[in-house]
Amino acid sequence: MSQDNVAPGGPDLTRGVSPADFAGNKMVGHVGDQEVLLIRTDDEIFAIDAHCSHYHAPLVDGLVVGASVRCPWHHACFDLKTGEATRAPAFNPLACWNVEQRDGLIFVYGKRDEPQPQAATAKAAAPEKIVIVGGGAAGFAAADMLRRKGFGGSIVMLSREGGTPVDRPNLSKDYLAGSAPEDWMPLRPDDWYVEAGIELHSDADVSGIDTAAHRVTTANGKAFSYDRLLLATGAEPVRLTVPGAELPHVHTLRSLADSRAIIDAAKSARRVVVVGASFIGLETAAALRARDLEVHVVAPEQRPMERILGPGMGDFVRALHEEHGVVFHLNDTVTAIEPKRVVLKSGAAIEADLAVVGIGVRPRLDLAERANLALDRGVVVNACLETSASGVFAAGDIARWPDPHSGESIRVEHWVVAERQGQVAARNMLGERVAFDAVPFFWSQHYDIPINYVGHAERWDEISVDGDIAAKDCLLRYKSKGRVLAVASIFRDVASLKAELDMEKETAGV
């Protein structure tokens, strides 16, 4: 996420460069003090800002697909013709630059005008009022896309988050570690909602939905009517049910307030017990090691993350954390928490003045259940993310959708999936009827090691490994009957992007 001020690299593009200077189909140069990426396709040469607008990844290391470029780190996608961020997790567009070819050279000069929001397509039953319940990834992405698509009607966001939507993945990564300032956390500044005409209620406790009357009510008696409704209520942490779990030094991590509370507690703590070896749990462990706390991890598994990543990657993750001083207590569980220690089922006790519980989350389905929406371990939606009630859509952690890649109905708790579902739901609330067919993607960060994962594999009968896991240079393919269902990788960014593209092509029958 670095945005250090460094001198721009590459040649001065205003003086012209030769086509022979390209390395493959890309090269980086600069116009003044701004780095610009030149991309050559079969039909055209494009010039675009050189870094992703999400976490500033170098797009020269990304993948060009048609007239688009995909970010190597977190798989955002940008239109080379307009600079538009067409796929989350990036939302801000990139500047496009004018290109001219003469005398056998390529010259770049002057930014092109930013494209204006699209005019909403007029439809017979076009909505005038849209209500979004939820202020997380899916809810924010939907509101943003509605305005980008030119929707001029009313947008009301009802959230229990207590503030504007934030970059939730950072709560257990750089922000918790102390290397990301607080002003990086909002997905948009507060005034953006005002300027975009989005009515954000950040402390709204929605108590009911009347799908017949198209009305949402809150606990304080307010009512909001809608033509289209998006349910994006997300998930909540699973609570530990042992004596002492409600003590003030025991925390869960889901919101910005949670992360702030852990940071505040860490200032006076010496030793922390992290309960659970999930992605959140281990990212928290890494972040608190960066704050020089002694960290112990307690989990019932034989090895961390084996259920998702398999034994080889699980052993690697454990070894990585142990190299950084984390102490594991596996095949064990917590039976009680006391003010200064945590008691384990094995009979051991760990002295600790801080505990963080990361044992998973559960989807918030109470509203959907009370509204009599179809449920199946989540809110059942069709390919367009519409629920069993007409005009009511669901996205994010609560949605169970027909996944064309696995051939199953799935529900996942991935940040990027939620954002992309919010974008698709927004388009469909405007009547586009677009199927959600994105390949699931998530990333996890442990110290300076990123793990990228594309696809969805709940079961597999083979894991093929390309490269060396221990050397932190690998790509793992999770297969069932010879078919690749998912791919995990470490420092194989382009290979990860290509795996995602291959899954897209397979589903499309290309």
C-alpha positions in Angstrom: 0.0 0.0 0.0 3.1 2.2 -0.2 2.7 5.6 -1.8 6.3 6.8 -1.2 7.4 9.9 -3.1 10.1 8.6 -5.4 11.4 9.9 -8.6 9.5 8.5 -11.6 11.2 5.8 -13.5 11.7 5.1 -17.2 12.2 7.5 -20.1 10.6 10.8 -20.7 7.7 9.9 -22.8 7.2 13.5 -24.1 10.5 13.1 -26.0 9.3 9.9 -27.7 10.2 6.2 -27.3 10.8 3.5 -29.9 8.5 0.5 -30.2 11.7 -1.5 -29.8 11.9 -0.3 -26.2 8.9 -2.3 -25.1 9.5 -5.3 -22.9 6.7 -7.5 -24.3 3.6 -5.3 -24.5 4.4 -2.9 -21.7 6.8 -0.2 -20.6 6.9 2.4 -17.9 8.0 6.0 -18.5 7.1 9.4 -17.2 5.5 12.6 -18.1 6.9 15.3 -15.8 6.9 13.8 -12.3 4.1 11.2 -13.0 4.8 7.6 -14.0 2.8 6.4 -17.0 2.4 2.9 -18.3 2.4 2.3 -22.1 0.6 -0.8 -23.2 0.6 -2.0 -26.8 -2.2 -4.2 -28.0 -2.8 -5.6 -31.5 -4.9 -2.6 -32.4 -3.7 0.4 -30.4 -1.2 1.9 -27.9 -2.6 3.1 -24.6 -1.1 5.3 -21.9 -2.5 5.1 -18.4 -1.4 5.8 -14.9 1.3 3.3 -13.9 -0.1 2.3 -10.5 -3.4 0.7 -9.3 -5.7 3.1 -7.5 -6.4 0.5 -4.8 -3.0 -0.2 -3.0 -0.7 1.4 -5.6 0.6 -1.8 -7.1 2.7 -1.5 -10.3 0.5 -2.3 -13.2 3.5 -3.1 -15.4 3.6 -6.4 -13.5 -0.1 -7.0 -14.2 -1.9 -8.8 -17.0 -3.3 -7.2 -20.2 -6.6 -8.8 -21.3 -8.0 -7.2 -24.4 -8.4 -3.5 -23.8 -7.9 -3.8 -20.0 -5.2 -4.3 -17.5 -5.5 -6.3 -14.3 -3.7 -5.5 -11.1 -1.1 -8.0 -10.0 -1.8 -7.8 -6.3 -5.5 -7.9 -5.7 -7.0 -8.4 -9.2 -8.6 -5.0 -9.8 -9.2 -4.3 -13.5 -9.0 -1.0 -15.5 -10.4 -0.1 -18.9 -7.5 1.1 -21.0 -9.7 3.3 -23.1 -11.3 5.2 -20.3 -9.3 4.4 -17.2 -12.4 3.3 -15.4 -12.0 0.8 -12.5 -14.2 -1.9 -13.9 -13.6 -4.5 -11.1 -13.3 -4.1 -7.4 -11.3 -3.7 -5.2 -10.3 -0.5 -7.0 -13.0 2.1 -7.3 -11.1 5.3 -8.4 -10.3 5.6 -12.1 -6.9 6.0 -13.6 -5.9 8.9 -15.8 -5.5 8.2 -19.4 -2.9 10.1 -21.5 -2.9 11.2 -25.1 -0.7 9.1 -27.4 0.8 10.2 -30.8 2.9 8.2 -33.2 5.2 10.0 -35.6 8.6 9.5 -37.2 8.7 6.0 -35.9 8.4 7.1 -32.3 5.6 7.1 -29.7 5.0 10.3 -27.8 2.8 10.8 -24.7 1.4 14.2 -23.6 -1.4 15.6 -21.6 -4.1 13.8 -19.6 -7.3 13.1 -21.4 -10.6 14.3 -19.9 -12.1 12.0 -17.4 -15.3 10.3 -18.7 -18.5 11.5 -17.2 -20.9 9.1 -15.3 -23.0 7.2 -17.7 -26.6 8.2 -18.2 -28.9 5.6 -16.6 -30.7 3.6 -19.3 -34.4 4.5 -19.3 -36.5 1.4 -18.5 -40.3 1.1 -18.0 -39.9 0.1 -14.4 -36.8 2.1 -13.5 -36.5 2.6 -9.8 -36.7 6.0 -8.1 -35.8 4.9 -4.5 -33.1 2.4 -3.6 -32.4 1.4 0.0 -29.2 -0.4 0.9 -29.1 -2.2 4.3 -25.5 -2.6 5.3 -22.4 -0.3 5.3 -19.7 -2.8 4.4 -18.1 -3.9 1.1 -21.2 -4.9 -0.8 -23.3 -1.9 0.3 -20.6 0.6 -0.5 -19.8 -0.9 -3.8 -23.5 -0.9 -4.8 -24.0 2.8 -3.9 -20.8 3.8 -5.8 -21.8 1.8 -8.9 -25.3 3.3 -8.9 -23.9 6.8 -9.1 -21.3 5.7 -11.7 -24.1 4.3 -13.8 -25.9 7.7 -13.7 -28.7 6.7 -11.4 -30.2 10.0 -10.2 -32.8 8.7 -7.8 -32.7 8.4 -4.0 -30.1 6.2 -2.4 -30.4 5.5 1.4 -27.8 3.5 3.2 -28.7 2.1 6.6 -25.6 0.8 8.5 -24.8 -0.3 12.0 -21.1 0.3 11.5 -21.1 3.6 13.4 -19.3 5.5 10.6 -18.6 5.6 6.9 -17.6 2.3 5.1 -14.0 1.4 5.7 -11.3 -0.8 4.2 -12.1 -3.8 6.4 -9.1 -6.0 5.3 -6.7 -3.5 6.7 -8.3 -3.8 10.1 -6.3 -7.0 10.7 -3.3 -6.1 8.5 -1.4 -2.8 8.2 -3.7 -0.7 10.3 -3.6 -3.0 13.2 0.2 -3.4 12.8 0.6 0.4 12.9 1.9 0.9 9.4 -1.3 2.3 7.8 -2.6 5.7 9.1 -6.2 6.1 9.9 -6.9 8.4 7.0 -6.3 5.4 4.7 -9.2 3.5 6.2 -12.3 5.2 4.8 -13.3 3.8 1.3 -14.5 7.3 0.6 -14.2 10.5 2.6 -17.3 11.7 4.5 -18.1 14.5 2.1 -18.3 12.1 -0.8 -21.6 10.8 0.4 -23.0 14.3 0.6 -21.7 15.2 -2.8 -23.0 12.0 -4.3 -26.4 12.5 -2.8 -26.2 9.3 -0.7 -28.2 9.5 2.5 -26.0 7.6 4.9 -27.4 6.6 8.3 -24.4 5.1 10.1 -26.1 4.1 13.3 -29.3 2.6 11.9 -30.5 -0.6 13.5 -33.0 -2.0 10.9 -35.7 -4.0 12.6 -37.9 -5.1 9.8 -38.6 -5.4 6.1 -42.1 -5.4 4.6 -41.5 -6.8 1.1 -45.2 -6.4 0.1 -45.3 -2.7 1.1 -41.7 -2.1 0.0 -40.8 -0.6 3.3 -37.8 -0.8 5.7 -38.2 0.2 9.3 -35.6 0.9 12.0 -35.6 0.3 15.7 -36.2 4.0 16.4 -39.4 4.0 14.4 -38.2 5.5 11.1 -39.5 4.0 7.9 -37.9 4.1 4.4 -39.8 3.1 1.3 -38.0 1.6 -1.7 -38.5 0.5 -5.3 -35.4 -1.8 -5.0 -33.7 -3.1 -1.9 -30.2 -4.5 -1.4 -29.6 -6.6 1.7 -25.9 -6.5 2.5 -25.9 -7.1 6.2 -22.6 -9.0 6.2 -21.4 -11.3 9.0 -20.7 -11.0 12.7 -17.9 -12.7 14.7 -18.6 -16.0 16.4 -18.4 -15.5 20.1 -16.5 -17.7 22.5 -18.8 -19.4 24.9 -16.5 -20.1 27.9 -16.3 -18.6 31.3 -14.6 -15.2 31.1 -15.3 -14.6 27.4 -17.1 -11.3 28.3 -14.1 -9.9 30.2 -13.1 -6.4 29.0 -9.6 -7.6 27.8 -11.2 -10.1 25.4 -11.8 -8.7 21.9 -13.2 -9.8 18.5 -12.2 -8.0 15.3 -14.7 -7.0 12.7 -15.1 -3.2 12.8 -12.9 -0.1 12.9 -14.0 0.3 16.6 -12.8 -3.3 17.3 -9.4 -2.6 15.7 -9.0 0.6 17.6 -9.9 -1.1 20.9 -7.2 -3.8 20.3 -4.6 -1.2 19.4 -5.4 0.7 22.5 -5.2 -2.4 24.6 -1.9 -3.5 23.0 -0.3 -0.3 24.3 -0.2 -1.7 27.8 -0.2 -5.4 27.1 2.8 -7.7 27.2 1.3 -11.0 26.0 -1.7 -11.8 23.9 -3.6 -15.0 23.2 -5.2 -15.2 19.8 -8.0 -17.8 19.9 -8.3 -19.3 16.4 -5.9 -20.0 13.6 -8.1 -18.5 10.9 -7.0 -15.9 8.4 -8.2 -13.1 10.7 -6.6 -14.8 13.7 -3.2 -15.2 12.1 -3.2 -11.8 10.5 -3.9 -10.4 13.9 -1.0 -12.4 15.3 1.3 -11.0 12.7 0.1 -7.4 13.3 0.5 -7.7 17.1 4.0 -9.2 16.7 4.8 -6.0 14.7 3.8 -4.1 17.9 6.3 -6.3 19.9 3.7 -8.3 21.9 4.4 -11.9 22.8 1.8 -13.8 20.8 0.3 -17.2 21.5 -2.2 -18.9 19.1 -4.6 -21.5 20.4 -6.6 -23.6 17.8 -8.1 -27.1 17.6 -6.6 -27.9 14.2 -3.5 -30.0 13.7 -2.1 -27.3 11.4 -3.4 -23.8 10.6 -5.5 -23.2 7.5 -5.3 -26.8 6.3 -9.0 -26.9 5.5 -8.6 -24.1 3.0 -5.0 -24.3 1.8 -4.0 -27.9 2.4 -1.2 -29.4 4.6 1.8 -28.1 2.7 0.7 -24.5 2.8 -0.6 -24.9 6.4 2.8 -26.1 7.5 4.4 -23.2 5.7 2.1 -20.6 7.4 2.9 -22.1 10.8 6.6 -22.1 10.2 6.5 -18.5 9.0 4.7 -17.3 12.1 7.1 -19.3 14.3 10.0 -17.6 12.6 8.5 -14.4 13.8 8.1 -15.6 17.4 4.5 -16.8 17.5 3.9 -19.7 19.8 1.3 -22.2 18.7 -0.9 -24.4 20.9 -2.6 -26.6 18.4 -5.0 -29.5 18.9 -6.2 -27.6 21.9 -9.1 -25.2 22.9 -9.8 -22.5 25.4 -12.0 -23.6 28.4 -11.8 -20.4 30.4 -10.4 -16.9 30.4 -9.3 -15.2 33.5 -8.1 -11.6 34.1 -4.5 -12.6 33.7 -4.4 -16.0 32.0 -6.2 -18.3 29.5 -6.9 -21.9 30.5 -6.8 -24.7 27.9 -8.5 -28.0 27.6 -5.2 -29.7 27.8 -4.7 -28.4 31.3 -2.2 -25.8 30.3 -2.6 -22.2 31.2 -1.1 -19.2 29.3 -0.4 -16.0 31.2 -1.9 -13.2 29.1 -3.3 -9.7 29.6 -5.0 -9.5 26.2 -7.1 -12.0 24.2 -8.4 -11.7 20.6 -11.0 -14.2 19.4 -10.9 -15.1 15.7 -12.9 -18.3 15.4 -15.0 -17.4 12.4 -18.0 -15.4 11.5 -21.7 -16.2 10.8 -23.9 -14.4 8.3 -26.5 -11.9 9.7 -29.7 -13.5 8.5 -32.2 -12.4 11.0 -33.7 -9.6 8.8 -33.9 -11.9 5.8 -35.6 -14.6 7.9 -38.1 -12.2 9.3 -38.9 -11.0 5.8 -39.6 -14.6 4.8 -36.9 -14.7 2.1 -35.7 -18.1 1.0 -32.7 -19.3 3.1 -30.2 -22.1 2.7 -27.2 -21.4 5.0 -27.4 -17.9 3.6 -29.9 -15.8 1.6 -30.7 -17.7 -1.6 -30.3 -15.5 -4.7 -30.4 -16.2 -8.5 -27.6 -15.5 -10.9 -28.6 -11.8 -10.9 -28.4 -11.8 -7.1 -32.2 -11.3 -6.7 -33.8 -13.0 -3.7 -37.1 -14.9 -3.6 -38.8 -11.5 -3.1 -39.2 -9.4 -6.3 -37.1 -6.2 -6.2 -35.0 -7.4 -3.2 -31.4 -8.3 -3.9 -28.7 -9.7 -1.6 -24.9 -9.4 -1.8 -21.8 -10.1 0.2 -21.3 -12.5 3.1 -25.0 -13.4 3.4 -25.6 -14.3 -0.3 -25.7 -17.9 -1.6 -25.5 -17.8 -5.3 -25.2 -20.3 -8.2 -21.5 -20.3 -8.9 -20.8 -21.1 -12.6 -17.2 -22.2 -11.9 -17.8 -24.8 -9.3 -21.3 -25.7 -10.5 -22.6 -25.4 -7.0 -24.5 -22.8 -5.0 -21.9 -21.3 -2.7 -21.6 -18.6 -0.1 -18.2 -17.1 0.6 -16.9 -14.4 3.0 -14.4 -12.6 0.8 -14.0 -8.9 0.7 -13.5 -8.6 -3.1 -16.4 -11.0 -3.8 -18.7 -8.8 -1.7 -17.6 -5.7 -3.5 -18.1 -7.2 -6.9 -21.5 -8.6 -6.0 -22.5 -5.1 -4.8 -21.5 -3.7 -8.2 -23.4 -6.4 -10.1 -26.5 -6.0 -7.8 -26.5 -2.3 -8.5 -26.6 -2.8 -12.2 -29.4 -5.3 -11.9 -31.4 -3.0 -9.6 -31.3 -0.7 -12.6 -32.7 -3.4 -14.8 -29.5 -4.7 -16.6 -30.0 -8.4 -15.8 -26.3 -9.2 -15.5 -25.3 -12.6 -14.1 -22.7 -12.6 -11.3 -20.0 -14.8 -12.7 -16.8 -13.4 -11.2 -14.2 -16.0 -10.0 -13.9 -15.7 -6.2 -10.7 -14.1 -5.1 -9.1 -13.2 -1.7 -5.7 -12.3 -0.4 -4.1 -12.7 3.0 -1.0 -11.0 4.4 1.4 -12.5 6.9 4.3 -10.2 7.7 5.7 -9.4 4.2 4.3 -12.6 2.6 1.1 -12.3 0.6 -1.1 -15.4 -0.2 -3.5 -15.0 -3.2 -6.3 -17.4 -3.8 -8.7 -17.6 -6.8 -11.6 -20.0 -7.3 -13.5 -22.0 -4.7 -12.6 -25.5 -3.5 -14.5 -27.0 -0.5 -13.2 -30.4 -1.4 -10.3 -31.7 -3.6 -8.6 -35.0 -4.3 -5.3 -33.6 -5.5 -3.0 -30.6 -4.9 -0.3 -30.0 -7.5 2.5 -27.7 -6.5 4.5 -25.7 -9.0 7.6 -24.2 -7.4 8.7 -24.3 -3.8 6.4 -23.4 -0.9 9.2 -23.1 1.6 11.1 -20.8 -0.8 8.0 -18.5 -1.0 7.7 -19.0 -4.7 4.8 -21.3 -5.6 1.5 -21.9 -7.2 -0.8 -24.6 -5.9 -3.7 -26.1 -7.9 -6.6 -27.7 -6.0 -8.2 -30.3 -8.2 -11.1 -32.6 -8.2 -11.1 -35.4 -10.8 -8.4 -33.5 -12.7 -10.3 -30.2 -12.9 -8.7 -27.2 -11.3 -11.2 -25.6 -8.8 -8.9 -23.1 -7.1 -5.3 -21.8 -7.1 -3.3 -20.4 -4.2 0.0 -18.7 -4.8 2.9 -16.8 -3.2 4.7 -14.3 -5.3 3.3 -15.7 -8.5 1.1 -12.7 -9.4 0.9 -13.1 -13.1 0.3 -16.8 -12.8 -2.5 -16.1 -10.3 -4.1 -13.6 -12.8 -3.8 -16.2 -15.6 -5.4 -18.9 -13.5 -8.4 -16.5 -12.9 -8.6 -15.8 -16.6 -8.5 -19.5 -17.4 -11.4 -20.2 -15.0 -13.4 -17.4 -16.7 -12.7 -18.8 -20.1 -13.6 -22.3 -19.0 -17.0 -21.1 -17.7 -17.6 -19.1 -20.9 -16.7 -22.1 -23.0 -13.9 -20.3 -24.7 
